[in-house]
Amino acid sequence: MAVFISYSHANKDFVDLLAAHLVKNKARVWVDRWELNVGDSIIDKIQSAIEGSEAILVILSNESVESEWCKKELSSGLLRELEEKRVVVLPVLIEDCEIPLFLRGKKYADFRKNFDEGLNTILDAIAKVTSITQGRLEKDEYQTDWGMDWGIIDDCLNIRFTLVEHSLNIPYSILTEIVIIANSRATERYLFLEENDLGWFGRLTIIGELGNFSERSDVQFILEDTFPQKRELGMKDSKIGFEYHIFVNCRRLGEDNGKDIVYNYGNHFAMIRETIKKNTPELTKEESQRLIRLLQENPI
């Protein structure tokens, strides 16, 4: 999902500059002048973008605080904060102006004196809601905190996910570790992409296959006690010789309520794939062309 920028067109030069820097830092950005085409329903497009965005940057200027469009976009963002109980609206102050009442208690990114300092503040704030290496998945009855790391171990690419599922309504938590180990051929391809600043795309491609396990019947544990349960899975592409071994470790922590827990870890595969896919920017035109050229030159 993209970061929506709410602004007055009187500030379009600043917005274009800010958006360009965000895109350079791998953020997906939604700016109306970039996205709307002749014949589009402006209301429908903007409403859909606001509802689907991970964050809403509200550009605060004398013109924007008087704009009816900006007021409606701000109201929509604040309503999402109330409904989702998380930070959605990120104020961006570009000049002295009357800050809307409901934003006065929020910390804002200050661009009035130093653009770079304001940009760093925004990048830090966006990283918390659009990170592809860690996050929190919230459901009605529970929440799952997760983190991702990777590296080369024994000459093979390892991608590891650590997840902790917990709830205020139950006296225990569930700790899950998922490790993907690539074979030498798949590792060779990944290192080639990494050397050409496309390692993130190589990891995304591997993680994209995880969702294929989410609907299997054997992706669950029966947790009877605190001892860890283990499972090994595999996936491969025999045409090009890529193989991946997946190791899943899962255990229950906390109080023993005397009941067995049927735990479907396949849901984590789908969640990880969708979350990372959602928060990863698409390849730029230049990156796509470079990737095609690189793969043609080195068809591993």
Kinemage of the C-alpha trace (Angstrom):
@kinemage 1
@onewidth
@group {chain A} dominant
@subgroup {mainchain}
@vectorlist {calphas} color= white
{ca met a 1} P 0.000 0.000 0.000
{ca ala a 2} L 1.135 3.540 -0.705
{ca val a 3} L 1.611 6.606 1.467
{ca phe a 4} L -1.163 9.090 0.630
{ca ile a 5} L -0.192 12.774 0.494
{ca ser a 6} L -2.949 15.268 1.303
{ca tyr a 7} L -2.054 18.798 0.184
{ca ser a 8} L -3.164 22.004 -1.464
{ca his a 9} L -2.122 22.372 -5.097
{ca ala a 10} L -0.615 25.701 -4.092
{ca asn a 11} L 2.133 23.589 -2.485
{ca lys a 12} L 2.623 21.194 -5.416
{ca asp a 13} L 6.299 22.077 -5.886
{ca phe a 14} L 7.092 21.097 -2.306
{ca val a 15} L 4.989 17.928 -2.611
{ca asp a 16} L 6.750 16.872 -5.816
{ca leu a 17} L 10.132 17.348 -4.137
{ca leu a 18} L 9.052 15.440 -1.014
{ca ala a 19} L 7.453 12.630 -3.014
{ca ala a 20} L 10.577 12.247 -5.162
{ca his a 21} L 12.714 11.827 -2.035
{ca leu a 22} L 10.269 9.302 -0.564
{ca val a 23} L 10.291 7.253 -3.765
{ca lys a 24} L 14.094 7.392 -3.789
{ca asn a 25} L 13.968 5.840 -0.312
{ca lys a 26} L 11.736 2.992 -1.579
{ca ala a 27} L 8.424 4.371 -0.278
{ca arg a 28} L 5.319 3.939 -2.419
{ca val a 29} L 3.608 7.300 -2.750
{ca trp a 30} L 0.101 8.300 -3.892
{ca val a 31} L -0.164 11.850 -5.231
{ca asp a 32} L -3.373 12.798 -7.035
{ca arg a 33} L -1.651 14.521 -9.961
{ca trp a 34} L 0.414 11.375 -10.541
{ca glu a 35} L -2.422 8.880 -10.255
{ca leu a 36} L -5.598 10.459 -11.676
{ca asn a 37} L -6.397 10.144 -15.368
{ca val a 38} L -8.935 11.928 -17.544
{ca gly a 39} L -12.375 10.473 -16.868
{ca asp a 40} L -11.553 9.084 -13.407
{ca ser a 41} L -13.970 9.671 -10.562
{ca ile a 42} L -11.945 11.964 -8.316
{ca ile a 43} L -13.981 11.199 -5.195
{ca asp a 44} L -13.890 7.424 -5.698
{ca lys a 45} L -10.160 7.361 -6.493
{ca ile a 46} L -9.183 9.498 -3.528
{ca gln a 47} L -11.463 7.633 -1.138
{ca ser a 48} L -10.026 4.313 -2.273
{ca ala a 49} L -6.466 5.617 -1.920
{ca ile a 50} L -7.088 6.935 1.597
{ca glu a 51} L -8.725 3.689 2.702
{ca gly a 52} L -5.921 1.594 1.230
{ca ser a 53} L -2.941 3.668 2.392
{ca glu a 54} L -0.687 2.722 5.276
{ca ala a 55} L -0.160 6.369 6.233
{ca ile a 56} L -1.540 9.774 5.290
{ca leu a 57} L 0.888 12.674 5.122
{ca val a 58} L -1.038 15.895 5.789
{ca ile a 59} L 0.842 18.892 4.402
{ca leu a 60} L 0.107 21.878 6.653
{ca ser a 61} L 0.226 25.315 5.067
{ca asn a 62} L -1.972 28.398 5.045
{ca glu a 63} L -3.624 27.165 1.865
{ca ser a 64} L -4.180 23.563 2.951
{ca val a 65} L -5.791 24.358 6.309
{ca glu a 66} L -8.402 26.404 4.426
{ca ser a 67} L -8.969 23.795 1.703
{ca glu a 68} L -12.255 21.887 1.952
{ca trp a 69} L -10.702 18.929 0.131
{ca cys a 70} L -7.844 18.775 2.636
{ca lys a 71} L -10.269 19.016 5.561
{ca lys a 72} L -12.231 16.036 4.230
{ca glu a 73} L -9.061 14.003 3.670
{ca leu a 74} L -7.894 14.821 7.200
{ca ser a 75} L -11.266 13.795 8.646
{ca ser a 76} L -11.078 10.472 6.784
{ca gly a 77} L -7.581 9.845 8.138
{ca leu a 78} L -8.533 10.663 11.728
{ca leu a 79} L -11.588 8.415 11.450
{ca arg a 80} L -9.313 5.551 10.387
{ca glu a 81} L -7.129 6.193 13.442
{ca leu a 82} L -10.158 5.835 15.715
{ca glu a 83} L -11.358 2.686 13.975
{ca glu a 84} L -7.969 0.974 13.655
{ca lys a 85} L -6.497 2.282 16.933
{ca arg a 86} L -3.136 3.091 15.371
{ca val a 87} L -1.270 6.075 13.958
{ca val a 88} L -2.370 6.833 10.405
{ca val a 89} L -2.119 10.630 10.043
{ca leu a 90} L 1.386 12.142 9.931
{ca pro a 91} L 1.394 15.977 9.973
{ca val a 92} L 3.977 17.802 7.857
{ca leu a 93} L 4.463 21.499 8.671
{ca ile a 94} L 5.964 23.539 5.848
{ca glu a 95} L 5.133 27.075 7.035
{ca asp a 96} L 3.655 28.886 10.029
{ca cys a 97} L -0.107 28.372 9.947
{ca glu a 98} L -3.119 27.602 12.133
{ca ile a 99} L -2.765 23.903 12.905
{ca pro a 100} L -6.144 22.083 12.894
{ca leu a 101} L -7.477 21.386 16.382
{ca phe a 102} L -7.274 17.580 16.163
{ca leu a 103} L -3.631 17.689 15.062
{ca arg a 104} L -2.328 19.964 17.803
{ca gly a 105} L -1.498 17.060 20.078
{ca lys a 106} L 0.498 15.233 17.407
{ca lys a 107} L 4.213 15.538 16.783
{ca tyr a 108} L 4.788 16.925 13.297
{ca ala a 109} L 7.641 16.818 10.816
{ca asp a 110} L 8.979 20.358 10.632
{ca phe a 111} L 10.180 21.476 7.197
{ca arg a 112} L 10.100 25.211 7.940
{ca lys a 113} L 13.864 25.594 8.429
{ca asn a 114} L 15.571 22.415 7.268
{ca phe a 115} L 14.269 20.092 4.550
{ca asp a 116} L 16.648 17.224 5.379
{ca glu a 117} L 15.685 17.167 9.060
{ca gly a 118} L 12.002 17.133 8.160
{ca leu a 119} L 12.578 14.382 5.616
{ca asn a 120} L 14.406 12.186 8.126
{ca thr a 121} L 11.522 12.594 10.575
{ca ile a 122} L 9.041 11.494 7.910
{ca leu a 123} L 11.157 8.529 6.827
{ca asp a 124} L 11.390 7.329 10.432
{ca ala a 125} L 7.633 7.670 10.892
{ca ile a 126} L 6.810 5.912 7.618
{ca ala a 127} L 9.192 3.062 8.429
{ca lys a 128} L 7.109 2.247 11.502
{ca val a 129} L 3.968 1.664 9.424
{ca thr a 130} L 5.423 0.374 6.142
{ca ser a 131} L 8.416 -1.689 7.276
{ca ile a 132} L 9.095 -4.897 5.335
{ca thr a 133} L 11.328 -6.344 8.066
{ca gln a 134} L 9.104 -6.130 11.130
{ca gly a 135} L 5.595 -5.259 12.161
{ca arg a 136} L 2.436 -6.164 14.034
{ca leu a 137} L -0.607 -7.948 12.659
{ca glu a 138} L -3.700 -7.155 14.691
{ca lys a 139} L -6.878 -9.204 14.753
{ca asp a 140} L -9.966 -8.936 16.938
{ca glu a 141} L -8.783 -11.446 19.533
{ca tyr a 142} L -4.999 -11.482 19.197
{ca gln a 143} L -1.972 -9.750 17.709
{ca thr a 144} L 1.203 -11.093 16.175
{ca asp a 145} L 4.536 -9.277 16.370
{ca trp a 146} L 7.045 -10.408 13.769
{ca gly a 147} L 10.549 -9.643 12.588
{ca met a 148} L 12.712 -10.755 9.672
{ca asp a 149} L 16.472 -11.092 9.229
{ca trp a 150} L 18.720 -12.741 6.665
{ca gly a 151} L 22.315 -13.590 5.877
{ca ile a 152} L 24.726 -16.107 4.369
{ca ile a 153} L 25.374 -19.066 6.693
{ca asp a 154} L 27.570 -21.976 5.561
{ca asp a 155} L 27.558 -20.478 2.044
{ca cys a 156} L 23.741 -20.593 1.817
{ca leu a 157} L 21.169 -17.815 2.006
{ca asn a 158} L 19.131 -17.981 5.213
{ca ile a 159} L 15.942 -15.958 5.693
{ca arg a 160} L 14.482 -16.102 9.195
{ca phe a 161} L 11.140 -14.940 10.588
{ca thr a 162} L 10.429 -14.762 14.314
{ca leu a 163} L 6.804 -14.353 15.384
{ca val a 164} L 5.120 -13.949 18.780
{ca glu a 165} L 1.350 -14.312 18.948
{ca his a 166} L -0.372 -13.102 22.083
{ca ser a 167} L -3.693 -11.854 23.397
{ca leu a 168} L -5.006 -10.053 26.475
{ca asn a 169} L -7.714 -12.706 26.784
{ca ile a 170} L -5.515 -15.803 27.095
{ca pro a 171} L -2.685 -16.518 29.586
{ca tyr a 172} L -0.127 -17.750 27.065
{ca ser a 173} L 1.803 -16.707 23.961
{ca ile a 174} L 3.011 -18.716 20.987
{ca leu a 175} L 6.561 -18.301 19.662
{ca thr a 176} L 7.240 -19.378 16.079
{ca glu a 177} L 10.472 -19.345 14.081
{ca ile a 178} L 10.478 -19.960 10.329
{ca val a 179} L 13.829 -20.371 8.558
{ca ile a 180} L 14.213 -20.623 4.779
{ca ile a 181} L 17.539 -22.044 3.560
{ca ala a 182} L 18.361 -21.768 -0.136
{ca asn a 183} L 20.511 -24.279 -1.974
{ca ser a 184} L 23.764 -23.225 -3.632
{ca arg a 185} L 22.185 -22.435 -6.997
{ca ala a 186} L 19.435 -20.265 -5.521
{ca thr a 187} L 22.003 -18.567 -3.274
{ca glu a 188} L 24.162 -17.804 -6.305
{ca arg a 189} L 21.237 -16.027 -7.979
{ca tyr a 190} L 20.476 -14.068 -4.803
{ca leu a 191} L 24.091 -12.921 -4.379
{ca phe a 192} L 24.151 -11.809 -8.002
{ca leu a 193} L 21.069 -9.651 -7.405
{ca glu a 194} L 22.498 -8.357 -4.113
{ca glu a 195} L 25.686 -7.255 -5.867
{ca asn a 196} L 23.525 -5.230 -8.248
{ca asp a 197} L 21.450 -3.567 -5.483
{ca leu a 198} L 18.457 -5.830 -6.130
{ca gly a 199} L 18.839 -8.184 -3.190
{ca trp a 200} L 15.497 -6.989 -1.803
{ca phe a 201} L 13.810 -8.209 -4.983
{ca gly a 202} L 15.515 -11.579 -4.671
{ca arg a 203} L 14.233 -11.983 -1.112
{ca leu a 204} L 10.752 -10.877 -2.135
{ca thr a 205} L 10.672 -13.499 -4.887
{ca ile a 206} L 11.524 -16.257 -2.408
{ca ile a 207} L 9.075 -15.034 0.220
{ca gly a 208} L 6.361 -14.837 -2.419
{ca glu a 209} L 6.371 -18.629 -2.589
{ca leu a 210} L 5.538 -18.936 1.114
{ca gly a 211} L 1.852 -18.263 0.575
{ca asn a 212} L 1.575 -21.507 -1.394
{ca phe a 213} L 1.876 -23.386 1.912
{ca ser a 214} L -0.934 -21.564 3.692
{ca glu a 215} L -3.700 -23.870 2.443
{ca arg a 216} L -1.921 -27.187 3.012
{ca ser a 217} L -3.531 -29.573 5.469
{ca asp a 218} L -0.282 -30.386 7.268
{ca val a 219} L 0.700 -26.864 8.318
{ca gln a 220} L -0.454 -27.067 11.910
{ca phe a 221} L 0.817 -28.155 15.297
{ca ile a 222} L -0.988 -29.555 18.314
{ca leu a 223} L 0.720 -27.818 21.211
{ca glu a 224} L 0.245 -30.020 24.263
{ca asp a 225} L 2.929 -28.515 26.505
{ca thr a 226} L 5.852 -26.087 26.496
{ca phe a 227} L 8.195 -28.340 24.499
{ca pro a 228} L 8.889 -27.047 20.976
{ca gln a 229} L 7.410 -28.731 17.934
{ca lys a 230} L 9.337 -28.876 14.677
{ca arg a 231} L 8.422 -29.344 11.046
{ca glu a 232} L 10.468 -29.390 7.832
{ca leu a 233} L 8.992 -28.428 4.466
{ca gly a 234} L 10.490 -27.928 1.032
{ca met a 235} L 9.905 -26.186 -2.246
{ca lys a 236} L 11.848 -26.313 -5.484
{ca asp a 237} L 11.902 -25.347 -9.113
{ca ser a 238} L 13.378 -28.330 -10.890
{ca lys a 239} L 13.683 -26.446 -14.208
{ca ile a 240} L 16.317 -24.053 -12.893
{ca gly a 241} L 17.577 -26.098 -9.948
{ca phe a 242} L 16.443 -23.791 -7.126
{ca glu a 243} L 15.583 -25.537 -3.853
{ca tyr a 244} L 14.534 -24.161 -0.480
{ca his a 245} L 14.277 -25.998 2.828
{ca ile a 246} L 11.843 -24.507 5.330
{ca phe a 247} L 12.224 -25.262 9.030
{ca val a 248} L 9.397 -24.326 11.408
{ca asn a 249} L 9.808 -24.347 15.199
{ca cys a 250} L 6.859 -23.517 17.434
{ca arg a 251} L 6.283 -23.541 21.189
{ca arg a 252} L 3.824 -22.256 23.768
{ca leu a 253} L 4.940 -19.849 26.516
{ca gly a 254} L 3.143 -18.651 29.635
{ca glu a 255} L 0.544 -20.368 31.806
{ca asp a 256} L -0.543 -23.968 31.253
{ca asn a 257} L -4.338 -23.973 31.053
{ca gly a 258} L -4.471 -27.744 30.682
{ca lys a 259} L -5.796 -27.623 27.123
{ca asp a 260} L -4.181 -28.639 23.853
{ca ile a 261} L -3.865 -25.904 21.242
{ca val a 262} L -4.371 -26.561 17.541
{ca tyr a 263} L -2.100 -23.977 15.961
{ca asn a 264} L -2.172 -23.328 12.211
{ca tyr a 265} L 1.192 -21.819 11.342
{ca gly a 266} L 0.245 -21.790 7.664
{ca asn a 267} L -1.583 -18.541 8.394
{ca his a 268} L 1.789 -16.975 9.127
{ca phe a 269} L 3.062 -17.877 5.663
{ca ala a 270} L 0.198 -15.973 4.041
{ca met a 271} L 0.486 -13.049 6.459
{ca ile a 272} L 4.224 -12.655 5.893
{ca arg a 273} L 3.879 -12.765 2.132
{ca glu a 274} L 0.994 -10.309 1.962
{ca thr a 275} L 2.491 -7.858 4.476
{ca ile a 276} L 5.879 -7.714 2.785
{ca lys a 277} L 4.362 -7.580 -0.690
{ca lys a 278} L 2.047 -4.765 0.400
{ca asn a 279} L 4.840 -2.652 1.889
{ca thr a 280} L 7.473 -3.242 -0.789
{ca pro a 281} L 7.632 -0.631 -3.555
{ca glu a 282} L 7.252 -1.892 -7.090
{ca leu a 283} L 10.263 -1.973 -9.338
{ca thr a 284} L 10.824 1.365 -11.002
{ca lys a 285} L 11.030 1.455 -14.798
{ca glu a 286} L 14.804 1.798 -14.552
{ca glu a 287} L 15.067 -1.113 -12.110
{ca ser a 288} L 12.877 -3.323 -14.305
{ca gln a 289} L 14.998 -2.632 -17.360
{ca arg a 290} L 18.195 -3.229 -15.394
{ca leu a 291} L 16.848 -6.478 -13.952
{ca ile a 292} L 15.909 -7.792 -17.398
{ca arg a 293} L 19.333 -6.863 -18.749
{ca leu a 294} L 21.135 -8.483 -15.806
{ca leu a 295} L 19.178 -11.728 -16.091
{ca gln a 296} L 19.844 -11.869 -19.811
{ca glu a 297} L 23.554 -11.403 -19.179
{ca asn a 298} L 23.632 -13.934 -16.351
{ca pro a 299} L 20.814 -16.488 -16.859
{ca ile a 300} L 21.540 -18.661 -13.825
